[in-house]
Amino acid sequence: MLRDMIKALDYIHTQGIVHRDIKPHNIMLDESGNAKLGDFGASEFFTDSDIISKTKGTYLFLAPECCDPNIKSFSGRAADVWALGVTIYCCVYNELPFWGETELGILEAIHKTELKL
């Protein structure tokens, strides 16, 4: 699955697309067991730069730079890679790496909590 998802991200990024909502619910398996990336509802096209300034997608999978109020823009491709890492973490450990009782609590946990393996 990881190899398929890395190839999918590489492909969409070279086509000028950032997904912005990578999570387990948006990964599908075909009849041969190959992972496919779906749900491009939050995705955006980019031309020269993948720098974006607004967060989209599922809060639990946002990159730390998306949760930092002092950072005004960030790389969409890097945020996709982070979200894929969180997705793989969920598949391996069967839990989320960061948690909070509210959306603000989740964002703060992602921004300030060190990842523990």
Secondary structure, 3 states (H helix, E strand, C coil): CHHHHHHHHHHHHHCCEECCCCCHHHEEECCCCCEEECCCCCCEECCCCCEECCCCCCHHHCCHHHHCCCCCCEEHHHHHHHHHHHHHHHHHHCCCCCCCCCHHHHHHHHHHCCCCC
